[in-house]
Amino acid sequence: MVASPSMEEQAADLGRRLARYYGDGTDVEYIDVFSPRMDEFPLAHRAVFVMNVSLPVIAFDGQPRIAGGIAIEMISDELEKRGLTASGQRVG
């Protein structure tokens, strides 16, 4: 039986996929919800520990936007709403 990839491995894969499409315009970082680093992201911390949203939580500029899974389409939509193009350049 093949083990499912961990959330950390999924985040690394997401980072590679986004880098191929958007170039240097994105940065994906995995942060364990039980690590002290969570204190740096109070809104994500609240979402996980107060609002009990499903993991993983995907945040953009520290703001939680997607929870419960890694959906490349939803992430791409959010990046494009923020003006990021496939070439990695911001528009407007």
C-alpha positions as CSV (number, residue, x, y, z in Angstrom):
1,M,0.0,0.0,0.0
2,V,1.3,3.4,-1.0
3,A,1.2,6.1,1.8
4,S,-0.6,9.3,1.0
5,P,1.6,12.4,0.9
6,S,1.8,14.4,4.1
7,M,0.5,18.0,4.1
8,E,4.1,19.1,4.1
9,E,4.8,17.1,1.0
10,Q,1.6,18.4,-0.6
11,A,2.6,22.0,0.2
12,A,6.0,21.4,-1.4
13,D,4.3,19.9,-4.5
14,L,2.0,22.9,-4.6
15,G,5.0,25.3,-4.5
16,R,6.6,23.5,-7.4
17,R,3.5,23.6,-9.5
18,L,2.8,27.3,-8.8
19,A,6.4,28.2,-9.5
20,R,6.2,26.4,-12.9
21,Y,3.1,28.4,-13.8
22,Y,3.6,31.8,-12.0
23,G,7.4,31.9,-11.8
24,D,8.8,33.8,-8.8
25,G,5.5,35.5,-8.2
26,T,4.5,33.0,-5.5
27,D,5.9,31.6,-2.3
28,V,4.5,28.5,-0.6
29,E,5.4,27.8,3.0
30,Y,4.2,24.9,5.1
31,I,3.6,25.7,8.8
32,D,2.6,23.1,11.2
33,V,-0.4,24.3,13.2
34,F,1.3,23.2,16.5
35,S,4.5,25.1,15.8
36,P,5.3,28.4,17.5
37,R,5.3,30.0,14.0
38,M,1.5,29.9,14.1
39,D,1.6,32.9,16.5
40,E,2.9,34.9,13.5
41,F,-0.5,34.3,11.8
42,P,-3.2,35.2,14.2
43,L,-6.1,35.0,11.7
44,A,-5.0,31.5,10.6
45,H,-4.5,30.5,14.3
46,R,-8.0,31.7,15.1
47,A,-9.5,29.9,12.1
48,V,-7.9,26.6,13.2
49,F,-8.2,26.7,16.9
50,V,-11.4,28.9,17.5
51,M,-13.4,28.4,14.4
52,N,-12.3,24.7,13.9
53,V,-12.0,25.0,10.1
54,S,-10.7,21.9,8.3
55,L,-7.0,21.6,7.5
56,P,-5.2,22.6,5.5
57,V,-5.7,26.3,5.7
58,I,-4.4,28.2,2.7
59,A,-3.5,31.9,3.4
60,F,-2.6,34.7,1.1
61,D,-0.4,37.4,2.7
62,G,-1.3,36.0,6.1
63,Q,-5.1,36.1,5.4
64,P,-6.8,32.7,5.5
65,R,-8.8,32.2,2.3
66,I,-9.2,28.5,1.6
67,A,-9.7,25.6,4.0
68,G,-10.2,21.9,3.8
69,G,-8.0,21.0,0.8
70,I,-5.5,22.1,-1.7
71,A,-7.4,23.0,-4.9
72,I,-5.0,24.4,-7.5
73,E,-7.9,26.0,-9.3
74,M,-9.1,27.9,-6.3
75,I,-5.6,29.0,-5.5
76,S,-5.0,30.1,-9.1
77,D,-8.3,32.1,-9.0
78,E,-7.2,33.9,-5.8
79,L,-3.8,34.7,-7.3
80,E,-5.3,36.0,-10.4
81,K,-7.8,38.2,-8.4
82,R,-4.7,39.6,-6.8
83,G,-3.3,40.5,-10.2
84,L,-0.7,37.7,-10.7
85,T,-0.4,36.5,-14.2
86,A,1.0,33.2,-15.5
87,S,4.3,35.0,-16.2
88,G,4.6,35.9,-12.6
89,Q,4.1,39.6,-13.2
90,R,1.4,41.7,-11.5
91,V,-1.0,43.6,-13.7
92,G,-2.5,47.0,-13.1
